[in-house]
Amino acid sequence: MLDASRHAWRGSELASEAGRFDLPKEVAEELIIAVKEHTLSGLPIVEAKVAEFELSETSHFISGVSAELKDGVGFALIDRLPLDLLGEKGAKTAYWILCSLIERPVAQNWVGDLVYDVTDTGRPPGNGVRPDKTNAEQNFHTDNSYNLCPPNYVSLLCLRAAKSGGISHIVSLEAAHEALRHKRPDLLERLYRPFYFDRQREHASDDVMTTYHPLFAVEKDRLLARLSRFQVTNGHKLAGTTIDALGVEALDALEAQMNAPGMDVSFTFEPGQVQILDNRRIGHRRTGFEDWGNPNLKRLLVRLWLRDWGTRDYHGGLDF
């Protein structure tokens, strides 16, 4: 049975400071020193090992962030890394170190990228083109919902903001789940049964192109959500079938509930800020955006996926 009592929040009922963390001066100073030490080593960002640096203040700070992620609201907004002192490359290194104290960064695609730039490439979303590589508006989703081993946590560092738009929205999937349980338990039950998901060509050329699993499951009294209406729609097309009528109604009801007034929290992501989400119980989306004409000013977020189980590779050591 799902225990959603601590986690089923509505945005309109949250305190303004919920999930918000100011980066302490002492933490910034430790990170700046760590970045300088790592830069002198000449090693790539992904070789920055937390055990090699003095991070006592940072570890204490992150313990509070981790508690909020695991037993609190399930999201954290850290304000902010000092970009003026670190520069973009140094900020990436500091961000890697900071998030590595939460859980282990893992590969985010079939080719094994551990650090992933979220930016508009000018291509429309579709099979093989992730929505995060476009400027299109997104529906609420969880990252990597179509894999067998999605990340536990998703983090984003904002290096550059869009000219306009790109507003971030987050929602408690447990609150949406509980609302459906009271209103339409029959539709909620359908979300516990499988749908096809498009694997986005993140696999060998001769492998199957879809996964087949539910949107909701419960493990150890906690919700495990894997949500993407976009990938489910494409997944059924690739599988050569249509979504059953009850499934369509259930997906529509979930989407309507997530977007109902008062459900979500929204904010404008500013340079230097870090957002971390529990990818199993927080849905996120962003509005469409207009970017700058100058490529050096274009919106740029840096994403890490964090997962402390399985292997570091994209499939986590699991077989499809």
Secondary structure, DSSP 8 states (H G I E B T S, - for coil): ----TTT---GGGS-TTTTEEE--HHHHHHHHHHHHHHHHHT--GGG--GGGS--HHHHHHHHHHHHHHHHSSSEEEEE---HHHHHHHHHHHHHHHHHHTTS-EE--STT--SSEEE---S---BTTB-GGGS-----SB-TTTTSSS--SEEEEEEEE--SEE--EEEEEHHHHHHHHHHH-HHHHHHHTS-EEEE-TT-S-TTS-SEEEE-SEEEETTEEEE---HHHHHHHHHHTT----HHHHHHHHHHHHHHTSTTSEEEE---TT-EEEEETTTEEEEE--EE--SSGGGS-EEEEEEE-SSS-SSTTTT---
